């Protein structure tokens, strides 16, 4: 987007108060909307993205206070936790999406929506440049928007770790289109495998399904696929039923390694019983249309196996438009866009970021924790009494909820190991250094919140509430004490509340980590999963559709037709 002064503007679509300008090659001085004298214009809020973070922000924002515009290339919200179910037809794609226009219609004020992709953010001039993804607009698909506040909720993209051949030969599972493509490809693999002209070896290769990544998405997809094969496809393709193989490749030592260890062990044992091959400690080094090549980390051995379909689910990375913004705001060296605890992008006062596209900057977390301990240890003795220690921990957990998550996972929250010495006698004092060392092992895990819908939705709600109270806070500037540094801030910082997480494992079984360090596994947990995911739907329409899809599947099985 060259910034030369030559006016090559093809057409200007000035929406009163909206600040929308069509552009082709350069910007014009006539872009600003005409405002009636005497009317104080509302502040312009531009929201990029209509996923978990964007829609929860819009749902809770009092849009009558602002001039709100939303840009997203997809005109719907997708309930991503049910995407793996869409890949096998357990749930239909349309059952888990809600049109953006239906969602914004319920808002208090007017919200304008543009179906387009933001391709460039100009932070210095408070402007975003967008391209419509609708065909045949002949030069009119490009436009720019001015903003007073920009809310980034653009999510992330799949991380391929630059592994050769992944983009060309693997399926991803990020959105509805991906899930629909996988569903068709599974049917293709079976139809191809039963063709009379194929050798047994070729049939076997076509029916080798590989899942790369042993996180929740990879595990859930492998489980769904296994159920689909066992409950539906083996009846429809009996000739090849014994040739089907599902392999799950994980570079770490265990699958579901962000879950409690009991859950990851349960999942591995269940997959082994089901005949899903779990290959841990393997790193994929290249993929071709016929083979996947991997290296066993412990021995260095390299092997290649033929495949029919690969689903790549190994984590997320930053999308290009955010990467470009990071360069502009001095965050070029970081991997992920950083915000402060109030979700403001570091280096740009008017830009906020929520959801998977950002992380709250916790780089100095250990320094802060050390400073809290040092302040509490007034005598410089290196120890604290139990009461002092408890006060310090209350303070730390309030500032850094991630510490609580980590401590829970490591079963340290009751601090039993700290209360008791090696002989099992109760200590009178706690060794600060010992505890800090235990925490520092977890430093990297504590730095970022997990990239989940839960975090994204809570951030959206938090930010909307801040926006709703912005005027009130300006009139009464005395806000809550800042946690870091000195002085005060308008709002309390964002605080994440963890409600637990699920991992469906197939065969009507699931595992769950619930609040209060509860772990639940088996058939009853699957029913809990059904009720939670039905209740979490964004509308009654999708709730009814999802539940009727589940019922249809119970009665008639899944539909494998290629439509
Ligand atoms: P997204 O929901 O990805 O939304 C991004 C939005 O930005 C989209 O509307 C997109 O169209 C738009 N966008 C993209 N680029 C641009 C652009 N250039 N300009 C404008 N708009 C743009 N989390 C859980 O908590 N529980 C689960 O069970 C769970 N299961 C999952 C299963 C799968 C298969 C996947 C893929 C994810 C799952 N997650 C789950 C994670 C969860 O979906 C994400 O953390 C969540 O979607 C992040 O929300 P977001 O709003 O940041 O991004």
Boltz pocket constraint, residues with backbone or C-beta under 6 A from the ligand:
constraints:
  - pocket:
      binder: B
      contacts: [[A, 48], [A, 49], [A, 50], [A, 51], [A, 52], [A, 53], [A, 54], [A, 71], [A, 72], [A, 73], [A, 74], [A, 76], [A, 78], [A, 80], [A, 81], [A, 82], [A, 83], [A, 84], [A, 116], [A, 117], [A, 118], [A, 119], [A, 153], [A, 154], [A, 155], [A, 156], [A, 173], [A, 174], [A, 175], [A, 217], [A, 319], [A, 321], [A, 354], [A, 355], [A, 356], [A, 357], [A, 451], [A, 452], [A, 453], [A, 454], [A, 455], [A, 456], [A, 502]]
      max_distance: 6.0
